[in-house]
Amino acid sequence: MTTALQYRPEIDGLRAVAVLPVILFHAGFSVFSGGFVGVDVFFVISGYLITTIILREQAEGRFSILAFYERRARRILPALFVVIAACLPLAWIFMFPEALAEFGKSMAATSLFSSNILFWRERGYFETAAELKPLLHTWSLAVEEQYYIFFPIAVMLLWRFGVRALFGLILVAALASFVLSDWASTRLLSANFFLLPTRAWELLAGSLVAIWLSRRPGLTAWRGELGGAVGLALIAAAIFWVDETTPFPGRATLLPVVGTVLLILCAGPATLVGRFLVLRPLVWVGLISYSAYLWHQPLFAFARLGSPNNPGASLMLALAALALFLAWLTWRFVETPFRDRSRVSRRTIFAISIAGSLTFVALGLGLHFSGGVAGRFDPTTRALIATGEEDGRGRQGCVPVKDMPVDGCVFNAEAPRRALLWGDSHGMAIAEGLARELASSGYGLEVLNSSGCPPIANVASSTRPHCAVDSEKALTYLKSETSPDVIVISARWALYFEGTRFDNTEGGIEQGGPAPLINTAGRGRQLGQADWLKIEFNDTLRRVRALDKTVVLVGNVPEAGWAVPRRLALRRIYGEDLTPPLSTPFAAFQMRNRRTHDAFVQFLGDPAVRLVEPAAILCASPPSRCRVEQDGQALYRDNNHLSQLGAALVVPEIVKAVIAASEAAPREQSGRAGRTR
């Protein structure tokens, strides 16, 4: 067995190939749609390097678990502590109470290398709110450190059986992890992304490479050239082809993983790709890549948190450059000294590790349990902030009903008559207000809402494959004799028909990638999304009408672009002129609403479909503008969902339509209390 561990500058070049796309992806440059796969490249590199060290020391009979964790502490913790400490004052300045409380949790979890579990339980990696989490990227550190709790111990236990047996068992484990990951990529999306069991195969792939190279000579020249070129091409394909809608990790992750494996195996210094990877700028970035990875996300998150508008490309590029500069400083004055055993002893590094972790855990828990220290802000600003922290589930007081699908529930269940609300999160935003308004007229409200799922048959997305199933369950429920006869349908139609996020043309640009949908009936193969979605929308409404139901169709709520409560609060904090009420151009709404209007227009005049247009209420005054605030209060809880105040303006018109539809076709009651027959 070859036990010498020689420095390979091409590995540092490969680190640069990994970290730069990650930074540019998080900066919002859409051309690097798969830049996040750089993390997968890091996983393979880490598995390779650590396993190489373990194999060398095992072969020499001097491997020590204590020494292993000492190296990990020197490598990971000093720079991490510096970045977390730098985040604290910025978090205090720019984060509102709920966000600061969540930051406190993430700070504690990061210090305990469990942030991946925390973020798994909160939101997905690609959710818009994720861009505002300064420590979101530490999930990958947690995965690695969890892996290194088990891996060296497993190697020690299996070493007696020989390297060949070790290779075979690691291969089996890697295959099992990959199969689990591919299965979970369409079923358990967030867990699949964040948790160790579905990520382990990537680190294990690097471990397999280390074992292979310890027993095999180098490749012939032509094989090295070919393998290196293919490896680099696979990583490039992943960076520019994979995007947020790709089931990931899973089989698509083979691109960066196999590509990295090939580069480690083949891209020696004599190959063309190897000579590219050892270019001085790439090696320099590779050397500081860990610190660059640590710095970039906090810089981007705080820029977004502190900016009234979405930061532009020039600012994000400047922050990316700043991340590299801070990374160099951290590498030079933190990483390098702490790795030097002659300057920092084992006792000292362990003492610093324990003290630092306990300190940040304590501070983080303090921020969390204090509720983010809301007293930092004046009462008016706190009221605005509270609007942005409203519960978006819209089910306060809604009683779950066992025989209703999609976690259905009922408001005012004892009312003699009922309507039903079917929709996505925009439906949830109006549910409580609609229920209160209906209750005053003697109606109850059943709710079937599935966030992110359009109330249209045969429609799903890569991130929400359950949507089509939810819609069929809802339609099946509507066939039952006990379901209400008036169906309110509300959704964020513009997002679905356009497939893109909203830009209000005045600085309010919604963050997040495209929103492509999947036609589960196969109609979308030859048509654009808006065209096949219109067909499915029409068919869905016809199916509902064929059940002798009346539909109250709620049109598009004008999107704001800004996170309105935050925008209003920042105006106050920065001392901006509050005289002109915040609003968006009606022309932007009209342009955004074109395809939705095309889908709705054929139902105009249909007595079984009553249309309520929120824009007629929200955009009536001032002329050519759509209100997003009223008397200094936010009409939205974020950049597109109505707040309780905003919903209160819209729901009276919906209630009028419900009552008119119910009275136009009076029926005798039958079945469960509340069905209008």
Secondary structure as UniProt FT lines:
FT   HELIX           9..26
FT   TURN            27..28
FT   HELIX           30..32
FT   TURN            33..34
FT   HELIX           35..37
FT   HELIX           38..59
FT   TURN            60..61
FT   HELIX           65..94
FT   HELIX           97..111
FT   TURN            112..113
FT   HELIX           115..121
FT   TURN            125..126
FT   HELIX           128..132
FT   TURN            134..135
FT   HELIX           136..138
FT   HELIX           139..158
FT   HELIX           159..161
FT   HELIX           163..184
FT   TURN            185..187
FT   HELIX           189..194
FT   HELIX           196..198
FT   HELIX           200..215
FT   HELIX           221..241
FT   TURN            244..245
FT   HELIX           251..253
FT   HELIX           254..266
FT   TURN            269..270
FT   HELIX           272..277
FT   HELIX           280..287
FT   HELIX           289..306
FT   HELIX           313..330
FT   HELIX           331..335
FT   HELIX           336..339
FT   TURN            341..343
FT   HELIX           346..369
FT   TURN            370..372
FT   HELIX           374..376
FT   HELIX           379..388
FT   TURN            392..393
FT   TURN            396..397
FT   STRAND          399..400
FT   TURN            402..403
FT   TURN            406..407
FT   STRAND          409..411
FT   TURN            413..414
FT   STRAND          417..423
FT   HELIX           425..439
FT   TURN            440..442
FT   STRAND          443..449
FT   TURN            451..452
FT   TURN            457..458
FT   STRAND          459..460
FT   TURN            465..466
FT   HELIX           467..478
FT   TURN            481..482
FT   STRAND          486..490
FT   HELIX           493..498
FT   STRAND          518..519
FT   TURN            520..521
FT   HELIX           523..525
FT   HELIX           529..546
FT   TURN            547..548
FT   STRAND          550..554
FT   HELIX           564..573
FT   TURN            574..575
FT   STRAND          583..585
FT   HELIX           586..592
FT   HELIX           594..600
FT   HELIX           601..603
FT   TURN            604..605
FT   TURN            607..608
FT   STRAND          609..612
FT   HELIX           614..618
FT   TURN            623..624
FT   STRAND          625..627
FT   STRAND          629..630
FT   TURN            631..632
FT   STRAND          633..634
FT   HELIX           644..664
//
